[in-house]
Amino acid sequence: MASLLPLLYFFFFASPSLVNAKSNSTITSINRDLYHSSADLLEQIKALVHRHPDKLTAETIKTGNKGYKAEITVVTYCRSRKETDDRSKFRILLSFGQHGRELITTELAFRILSVLSEEQFLPDVDASSLNNTLDKLIVKVVPMENLNGRKIVEEGDLCERRNGRGVDLNRNWSVDWGKKEKDYDPYEENPGTGPFSEPETQIMRKLALTFDPHIWVNVHSGMEALFMPYDHRNTTPDGVLSERMRSLLSKLNNVHCHKHCMIGSGGGSVGFVLLKTANLFLFRNFIVPSIVSRETPHPLF
């Protein structure tokens, strides 16, 4: 796990830069000097992939039910495209924009892809060590998991976290289905009609099952924190893997977050338990051995 430090430092150092765009700002408008529109961001990402076919590939996965349609773009990074199915490589899944209002996370996804393609570079990073690590990896990036919810935010509902039909995608997974948190808010945390009722969640579950990542980093915004399992209780798993994960997060906190980040279980650190989450499903079912939720602070609109 220590060999992953250069890579994880890279992911956490790759903070998004400003967007060079004009803004007709009002009190409730999105600051276009900080954030791309969803359409522009996805267009920029696809153009980036087109410029670097040796390292990047992209696919857009579409599905729907009951008249509701969703699509998710997935970008795959591998130093050699011929090795994208090489199961000996270490596999990492990065997901962003699960909640529509968390705009800065999608900018971070674009920044990471720009650095992976070597169109942008990071200061104070040992390039040799980073390149040696990247040679051993396949990275899949979901830059905007909740496109429909993001569009609602862009239309003026800046606090919307749910998808296009009002479901919280991070409460639509199956573990602890039917249970409710003590402070359950049916508007904010609507879990849907049943586990995996939402097309976006169906796509993410299938992606996780087929890609079979060693690590999933689920990036959110709103506070400074590095969460590990469990989401539904104020404890972390027993065992060596959990101890190593906490040690790694502590090192990241010291180097990158200047010890500002909260570290621990999602259920113990965020102030309330989280049920029916993606992280809980994937860890409980042993699909992904190491899961991190990265909470990053964000500028005001």
PAVOKE-786861 format. One line per field, with one value per residue (C-alpha): residue number from 1; x, y, z. Coordinates in Angstrom, 3 decimals, m for minus. Example, Ala and Ser with C-alpha at 12.3 -4.5 7.8 and 13.67 -1.06 7.14 Angstrom:
BEGIN
k = 1 | 2
u = 12.300 | 13.670
v = m4.500 | m1.060
w = 7.800 | 7.140
END
This chain:
BEGIN
k = 1 | 2 | 3 | 4 | 5 | 6 | 7 | 8 | 9 | 10 | 11 | 12 | 13 | 14 | 15 | 16 | 17 | 18 | 19 | 20 | 21 | 22 | 23 | 24 | 25 | 26 | 27 | 28 | 29 | 30 | 31 | 32 | 33 | 34 | 35 | 36 | 37 | 38 | 39 | 40 | 41 | 42 | 43 | 44 | 45 | 46 | 47 | 48 | 49 | 50 | 51 | 52 | 53 | 54 | 55 | 56 | 57 | 58 | 59 | 60 | 61 | 62 | 63 | 64 | 65 | 66 | 67 | 68 | 69 | 70 | 71 | 72 | 73 | 74 | 75 | 76 | 77 | 78 | 79 | 80 | 81 | 82 | 83 | 84 | 85 | 86 | 87 | 88 | 89 | 90 | 91 | 92 | 93 | 94 | 95 | 96 | 97 | 98 | 99 | 100 | 101 | 102 | 103 | 104 | 105 | 106 | 107 | 108 | 109 | 110 | 111 | 112 | 113 | 114 | 115 | 116 | 117 | 118 | 119 | 120 | 121 | 122 | 123 | 124 | 125 | 126 | 127 | 128 | 129 | 130 | 131 | 132 | 133 | 134 | 135 | 136 | 137 | 138 | 139 | 140 | 141 | 142 | 143 | 144 | 145 | 146 | 147 | 148 | 149 | 150 | 151 | 152 | 153 | 154 | 155 | 156 | 157 | 158 | 159 | 160 | 161 | 162 | 163 | 164 | 165 | 166 | 167 | 168 | 169 | 170 | 171 | 172 | 173 | 174 | 175 | 176 | 177 | 178 | 179 | 180 | 181 | 182 | 183 | 184 | 185 | 186 | 187 | 188 | 189 | 190 | 191 | 192 | 193 | 194 | 195 | 196 | 197 | 198 | 199 | 200 | 201 | 202 | 203 | 204 | 205 | 206 | 207 | 208 | 209 | 210 | 211 | 212 | 213 | 214 | 215 | 216 | 217 | 218 | 219 | 220 | 221 | 222 | 223 | 224 | 225 | 226 | 227 | 228 | 229 | 230 | 231 | 232 | 233 | 234 | 235 | 236 | 237 | 238 | 239 | 240 | 241 | 242 | 243 | 244 | 245 | 246 | 247 | 248 | 249 | 250 | 251 | 252 | 253 | 254 | 255 | 256 | 257 | 258 | 259 | 260 | 261 | 262 | 263 | 264 | 265 | 266 | 267 | 268 | 269 | 270 | 271 | 272 | 273 | 274 | 275 | 276 | 277 | 278 | 279 | 280 | 281 | 282 | 283 | 284 | 285 | 286 | 287 | 288 | 289 | 290 | 291 | 292 | 293 | 294 | 295 | 296 | 297 | 298 | 299 | 300 | 301
u = 0.000 | 2.925 | 3.805 | 0.508 | 1.501 | 2.897 | m0.317 | m2.654 | m0.654 | m1.185 | m4.956 | m5.214 | m2.780 | m4.592 | m6.909 | m8.928 | m7.824 | m10.016 | m12.070 | m11.427 | m15.000 | m17.094 | m19.830 | m23.011 | m23.241 | m26.315 | m26.865 | m27.978 | m25.982 | m23.083 | m19.709 | m18.464 | m15.007 | m14.839 | m17.018 | m17.638 | m21.168 | m21.840 | m22.002 | m18.743 | m16.937 | m17.888 | m16.977 | m13.572 | m12.994 | m13.928 | m11.604 | m8.824 | m9.392 | m9.330 | m5.937 | m4.422 | m5.669 | m2.481 | m3.420 | m7.141 | m10.348 | m13.927 | m17.339 | m20.793 | m23.088 | m26.826 | m29.808 | m33.242 | m36.536 | m40.105 | m39.501 | m36.412 | m33.084 | m29.546 | m26.042 | m22.596 | m19.276 | m16.392 | m12.785 | m10.110 | m6.441 | m3.716 | m0.191 | m0.677 | m4.161 | m3.216 | m3.028 | m6.441 | m7.609 | m4.411 | m5.688 | m2.197 | m2.352 | m3.648 | m7.153 | m8.540 | m12.029 | m12.569 | m16.102 | m17.186 | m20.409 | m22.656 | m24.598 | m25.619 | m24.651 | m21.057 | m19.639 | m16.035 | m15.688 | m16.224 | m13.593 | m11.197 | m11.956 | m11.027 | m7.859 | m6.786 | m7.368 | m5.399 | m2.450 | m2.696 | m2.563 | 0.427 | m1.247 | m0.891 | 1.754 | 1.936 | 4.539 | 6.761 | 5.983 | 8.714 | 7.964 | 10.025 | 8.266 | 4.861 | 5.539 | 6.753 | 3.502 | 1.300 | 2.921 | 1.365 | m2.172 | m5.455 | m7.620 | m11.278 | m12.699 | m16.402 | m16.267 | m20.000 | m22.111 | m25.274 | m25.626 | m29.397 | m29.132 | m26.313 | m28.551 | m31.188 | m28.520 | m27.496 | m31.107 | m31.038 | m31.746 | m28.255 | m28.837 | m30.161 | m28.247 | m30.607 | m30.888 | m33.342 | m36.307 | m35.565 | m33.578 | m30.358 | m27.975 | m25.929 | m28.977 | m30.097 | m27.848 | m29.072 | m27.251 | m29.542 | m32.425 | m35.580 | m33.706 | m33.765 | m31.336 | m32.634 | m32.424 | m33.769 | m34.955 | m37.278 | m36.689 | m32.895 | m32.278 | m35.041 | m33.658 | m35.966 | m38.593 | m36.138 | m32.447 | m30.875 | m34.090 | m32.110 | m30.329 | m27.260 | m26.874 | m27.357 | m24.555 | m22.192 | m22.904 | m22.225 | m19.044 | m17.773 | m18.579 | m16.967 | m13.905 | m13.350 | m11.245 | m8.796 | m9.621 | m12.667 | m12.328 | m15.749 | m15.213 | m17.699 | m17.556 | m18.670 | m16.008 | m12.379 | m12.376 | m11.017 | m13.572 | m13.135 | m15.703 | m18.038 | m20.696 | m23.425 | m21.657 | m19.111 | m16.391 | m13.905 | m13.311 | m10.912 | m7.798 | m4.539 | m6.129 | m8.135 | m5.075 | m3.077 | m5.880 | m6.042 | m2.247 | m2.284 | m5.040 | m3.132 | m0.067 | m2.186 | m3.699 | m0.269 | 1.246 | m1.678 | m4.358 | m1.978 | m3.764 | m7.087 | m8.898 | m11.093 | m10.193 | m12.281 | m15.489 | m18.144 | m20.671 | m18.473 | m16.865 | m19.577 | m21.890 | m24.620 | m24.820 | m25.156 | m27.311 | m27.787 | m24.570 | m22.355 | m19.325 | m21.188 | m22.513 | m19.154 | m17.218 | m19.821 | m19.983 | m16.182 | m16.300 | m13.762 | m11.137 | m10.243 | m12.740 | m12.158 | m14.656 | m12.848 | m14.688 | m13.181 | m14.109 | m15.566 | m15.660 | m18.945 | m21.026
v = 0.000 | 2.363 | 2.191 | 3.944 | 7.106 | 8.936 | 8.246 | 9.235 | 12.377 | 13.160 | 12.697 | 14.939 | 17.603 | 17.955 | 20.694 | 22.379 | 25.670 | 28.572 | 28.447 | 31.259 | 32.264 | 35.387 | 35.484 | 37.547 | 37.006 | 37.434 | 36.280 | 32.798 | 32.239 | 29.809 | 31.520 | 30.609 | 31.882 | 28.861 | 26.196 | 24.878 | 24.099 | 20.368 | 20.403 | 22.340 | 20.191 | 16.932 | 18.416 | 19.456 | 15.989 | 14.270 | 16.623 | 15.748 | 12.051 | 12.681 | 14.404 | 11.522 | 8.243 | 6.526 | 7.014 | 7.773 | 6.184 | 7.225 | 5.636 | 6.978 | 4.444 | 5.045 | 3.365 | 4.204 | 2.975 | 4.212 | 7.064 | 8.350 | 8.236 | 8.738 | 8.585 | 8.471 | 9.131 | 6.892 | 7.742 | 5.048 | 5.881 | 3.362 | 4.092 | 1.549 | 1.026 | m2.571 | m3.232 | m1.882 | m5.442 | m6.466 | m7.910 | m7.791 | m3.994 | m2.179 | m0.877 | 2.374 | 3.806 | 7.535 | 8.933 | 12.569 | 14.553 | 11.992 | 14.916 | 17.584 | 20.586 | 19.442 | 21.266 | 21.441 | 17.662 | 17.542 | 20.241 | 18.060 | 15.150 | 17.298 | 18.460 | 14.884 | 13.816 | 16.837 | 15.826 | 12.160 | 13.179 | 15.434 | 18.603 | 19.979 | 19.285 | 19.315 | 21.240 | 19.533 | 16.012 | 13.471 | 12.791 | 9.609 | 8.078 | 9.116 | 7.708 | 4.411 | 4.142 | 5.131 | 2.428 | m0.159 | 1.233 | 1.321 | 4.229 | 4.692 | 8.165 | 8.983 | 12.795 | 13.440 | 10.624 | 12.700 | 14.654 | 15.107 | 16.465 | 18.749 | 20.239 | 21.067 | 22.928 | 24.824 | 25.861 | 27.681 | 25.140 | 25.435 | 23.210 | 20.177 | 16.985 | 14.396 | 13.039 | 14.117 | 12.462 | 13.367 | 10.374 | 10.633 | 8.371 | 7.760 | 6.306 | 4.025 | 1.046 | m2.128 | m2.516 | m1.585 | m0.963 | m0.021 | 1.453 | 5.194 | 7.492 | 9.294 | 12.603 | 11.177 | 13.891 | 12.361 | 15.277 | 15.412 | 11.681 | 10.058 | 6.537 | 5.729 | 3.036 | 0.212 | m0.704 | 0.209 | 1.736 | 4.537 | 4.148 | 5.998 | 3.561 | 0.609 | 1.895 | 2.407 | m1.033 | m2.693 | m0.659 | m1.698 | m5.360 | m5.521 | m3.366 | m4.939 | m2.076 | m2.466 | 1.060 | 3.255 | 6.939 | 8.604 | 12.381 | 14.779 | 18.380 | 20.340 | 19.718 | 18.669 | 14.943 | 11.562 | 8.881 | 5.124 | 2.428 | 2.171 | 4.668 | 3.218 | 3.084 | 4.915 | 2.311 | 1.206 | m2.409 | m4.633 | m6.055 | m5.143 | m3.678 | m1.186 | m0.201 | 0.380 | 2.420 | 4.676 | 5.047 | 6.027 | 8.587 | 10.027 | 10.524 | 12.205 | 14.446 | 15.483 | 16.118 | 17.589 | 18.757 | 20.276 | 18.122 | 19.870 | 16.781 | 14.685 | 10.988 | 7.990 | 6.210 | 8.099 | 7.180 | 8.470 | 11.526 | 13.289 | 13.641 | 11.234 | 7.675 | 7.007 | 4.118 | 2.583 | 4.178 | 3.070 | 2.692 | 0.509 | m1.809 | m2.277 | m2.829 | m5.029 | m7.305 | m7.427 | m6.138 | m3.400 | m3.972 | m0.289 | 2.574 | 6.245 | 9.104 | 12.365 | 15.478 | 18.662 | 22.245 | 24.350 | 28.067 | 29.929 | 30.254
w = 0.000 | 0.604 | m3.101 | m3.827 | m1.979 | m5.049 | m6.934 | m4.123 | m3.450 | m7.119 | m6.901 | m3.863 | m5.089 | m8.417 | m7.230 | m9.975 | m11.483 | m12.506 | m15.674 | m18.115 | m18.842 | m18.519 | m15.927 | m15.747 | m12.019 | m9.865 | m6.325 | m7.393 | m10.571 | m10.895 | m11.098 | m14.572 | m13.660 | m11.359 | m12.956 | m16.456 | m17.526 | m17.644 | m21.450 | m21.783 | m19.235 | m20.937 | m24.321 | m22.968 | m21.535 | m24.790 | m26.690 | m24.243 | m24.892 | m28.654 | m28.355 | m26.376 | m27.872 | m26.705 | m23.035 | m22.826 | m24.042 | m23.328 | m23.501 | m22.710 | m21.065 | m21.408 | m19.804 | m18.441 | m17.028 | m16.617 | m19.035 | m17.242 | m19.090 | m17.820 | m19.224 | m17.664 | m19.385 | m18.280 | m19.171 | m18.936 | m18.468 | m19.271 | m20.479 | m23.266 | m24.706 | m25.497 | m21.753 | m20.699 | m20.003 | m18.197 | m14.910 | m13.396 | m13.229 | m10.175 | m10.874 | m9.464 | m9.922 | m9.308 | m9.267 | m9.106 | m9.189 | m7.507 | m6.067 | m8.555 | m6.441 | m5.829 | m8.844 | m7.742 | m7.795 | m11.566 | m12.049 | m10.065 | m12.401 | m15.417 | m13.693 | m12.938 | m16.541 | m17.773 | m15.599 | m16.571 | m20.234 | m19.424 | m20.641 | m17.118 | m14.503 | m10.745 | m8.751 | m6.212 | m7.400 | m8.144 | m11.823 | m11.919 | m8.931 | m10.257 | m13.719 | m12.275 | m10.351 | m13.299 | m15.442 | m13.138 | m13.165 | m14.978 | m13.823 | m14.681 | m14.092 | m13.875 | m14.128 | m13.699 | m12.267 | m11.903 | m15.156 | m14.866 | m11.335 | m12.415 | m15.117 | m12.484 | m10.502 | m13.624 | m14.152 | m10.800 | m8.035 | m6.588 | m3.548 | m5.452 | m4.676 | m6.169 | m9.698 | m12.396 | m10.715 | m7.136 | m5.861 | m3.854 | m5.778 | m2.643 | m0.865 | m3.717 | m2.927 | m1.268 | 2.062 | 4.977 | 2.604 | 4.513 | 7.468 | 8.088 | 9.871 | 12.967 | 11.116 | 7.846 | 5.447 | 2.826 | 0.488 | 0.640 | 1.024 | m1.020 | m1.633 | m4.550 | m4.933 | m4.310 | m4.387 | m7.735 | m9.018 | m10.664 | m14.016 | m12.714 | m9.820 | m12.155 | m14.372 | m11.438 | m9.989 | m13.344 | m13.797 | m10.366 | m10.986 | m14.430 | m13.703 | m10.272 | m8.838 | m5.994 | m4.808 | m5.301 | m4.416 | m4.261 | m4.293 | m2.680 | m1.483 | 1.545 | 4.195 | 4.593 | 5.263 | 4.213 | 5.030 | 5.075 | 5.897 | 7.642 | 6.573 | 8.793 | 12.155 | 14.265 | 13.749 | 11.114 | 10.036 | 11.947 | 10.373 | 8.686 | 5.553 | 7.572 | 9.608 | 6.433 | 4.920 | 7.970 | 7.966 | 4.304 | 4.851 | 7.808 | 5.622 | 2.959 | 5.601 | 6.885 | 3.457 | 1.541 | 3.971 | 6.555 | 9.140 | 8.463 | 7.184 | 9.421 | 9.159 | 10.116 | 9.291 | 7.392 | 10.055 | 12.853 | 11.297 | 9.343 | 12.340 | 11.230 | 9.940 | 6.221 | 5.015 | 1.553 | 0.229 | m2.643 | m0.382 | 2.095 | m0.622 | m2.308 | 0.893 | 2.609 | m0.427 | m0.706 | m4.264 | m3.507 | m0.774 | m0.245 | m0.417 | 0.320 | 0.323 | m0.271 | 0.909 | m0.507 | 0.422 | m2.363 | m3.217 | m3.072 | m6.197
END
